[in-house]
């Protein structure tokens, strides 16, 4: 199971590091976050492609950034399950 380490947190911003993840999950999560009307921006960076750990920052317009992250994670889970079902039905 991957760990999330919170590096910085305020009422409207959270910065965290994700163990053992790559661009795929981070980019999908960022994409979903940017659809959220409460999110001003969501970005991530991986310093080194082989050894770097993704660091993601979420800034909101006053809403709880942890709540926005939880909503985005649930949406990503739903989309992943739908995609898995589509593959299973068609292959």
Buried (B, 14 or more C-beta within 10 A) or exposed (E): EEEEEEEEEEEBBBBBBBEEBEEEBBEBBBBBBBEBEBBBEBBBEBEEEEEEBBBBBBBBEEBEBBEBBEBBBEBBEEEEEEEEEEEEEEE
